[in-house]
Amino acid sequence: MLHYALIFFIVALIAALFGFGGIAASAAGIAKILFFVFLALTLASFVLGLFRR
């Protein structure tokens, strides 16, 4: 999931470079959502791993 967040971030940077503001904002928003989902799943996996031992 972090991979897709980075891809959307790169797409946002390239779109902003070429002047496509709407596409850049959308791609950056998607990248932010994917990053926070990745972060939440990582933390949940870490906490559940501590309790399983």
C-alpha positions as CSV (number, residue, x, y, z in Angstrom):
1,M,0.0,0.0,0.0
2,L,2.9,2.3,0.7
3,H,4.0,1.6,-2.9
4,Y,0.8,2.9,-4.3
5,A,1.0,6.0,-2.0
6,L,4.4,6.8,-3.4
7,I,3.2,6.3,-7.0
8,F,0.3,8.7,-6.5
9,F,2.7,11.2,-4.8
10,I,5.0,11.0,-7.9
11,V,2.0,11.5,-10.2
12,A,1.0,14.5,-8.1
13,L,4.5,16.0,-8.4
14,I,4.6,15.5,-12.2
15,A,1.1,16.8,-12.7
16,A,2.0,19.9,-10.6
17,L,5.1,20.4,-12.6
18,F,3.1,20.4,-15.9
19,G,0.4,22.7,-14.5
20,F,-2.4,20.3,-13.9
21,G,-3.5,21.6,-10.5
22,G,-6.7,19.6,-10.2
23,I,-5.1,16.3,-11.0
24,A,-2.2,17.1,-8.7
25,A,-4.5,17.9,-5.8
26,S,-6.5,14.7,-6.4
27,A,-3.4,12.5,-6.6
28,A,-1.9,14.1,-3.5
29,G,-5.2,13.5,-1.6
30,I,-5.3,9.9,-2.6
31,A,-1.6,9.5,-1.7
32,K,-2.3,11.0,1.8
33,I,-5.3,8.6,2.4
34,L,-3.3,5.6,1.3
35,F,-0.4,6.6,3.5
36,F,-2.6,6.9,6.6
37,V,-4.3,3.6,5.9
38,F,-0.9,2.0,5.6
39,L,0.2,3.6,8.8
40,A,-2.9,2.4,10.7
41,L,-2.6,-1.1,9.4
42,T,1.1,-1.2,10.3
43,L,0.4,0.0,13.8
44,A,-2.5,-2.5,14.2
45,S,-0.2,-5.3,13.0
46,F,2.5,-4.3,15.4
47,V,0.1,-4.1,18.4
48,L,-1.5,-7.4,17.5
49,G,1.9,-9.0,17.1
50,L,2.8,-7.9,20.6
51,F,-0.3,-9.5,22.1
52,R,0.1,-12.8,20.3
53,R,3.4,-13.6,22.0
